[in-house]
Amino acid sequence: MSKDKLWWLAKVLEGVGMVVVLVGVFVSMSAGFEGRGLESMAYEFQGLFVGGGLFLLGVLIERSIGAR
């Protein structure tokens, strides 16, 4: 795969990771406002774990091609 395509893939993974974290936070907030405290924390941790993993994968791809 060319460096340009890998760079775009890395950026897409980073962007999707940030969106997943944001969605997890919003779902967590709405569950928390409804009085479901532990459930809201679970949503937040899941969003952070999945989104952070995608973001980290994008960063690692970028580093492997020397773009970062």
N, C-alpha and C positions, 0 to 999 in steps of 0.2 A: 504494500500500500504506500502511496506517495506521502511525503511529509505534509503537503497541503491538506489532504484528506484526513490524515491523522490529527492535524491541528484542529480542523473543523469538528471532528468527532470529539476531541477533548473539550472544546468550547461548548458543544451541545450537552455533553455529560455534566459539565460544570453548571450550565444554566438550568438543566433539568433538576440537578441536585438542589440548587437554591430554591427552585419552585416547590419541590417536595418538602423542604424544610418549612417554607412559608405556609403551605397548605396544612402541614402538621400543627403548626402554631395556631392557625385560625381554627382548626377543628378542636384543638385543645382548649382554646379560649371559649368557644361556644359550649363545649361540654362542661367546662368549669362554671360558666354562668348559670347553667341549669342545675348546679349542685352535685355534679358527678365528679368529685375531686380526683379519685384514684384513676378513673377511666380517662380523665383529661390528661393526667400525667403519662399514661400509657400511650396515648395518641402522640403526645409531644416527643417522647423518647423514640417511638417508631419513626416518626418523621425525621428526627435528627439523625438517627442511625442510618436509615436508607438514603436520605438526602446527602448526608455527610460522606457516606461511602461512594455515592456517584460522583460527588465533587472531588473527592480524593483520587478516584480512578482517573478523572479528567486531568488532574494536576500531574499524576504519575505518567500519563501518556505524553503530556507536554514536556515533561522533564526528559523522558526517554528519547524524544526527537530533538532535544536541545533548544526548544523554543522558550523555555523559562529559565 
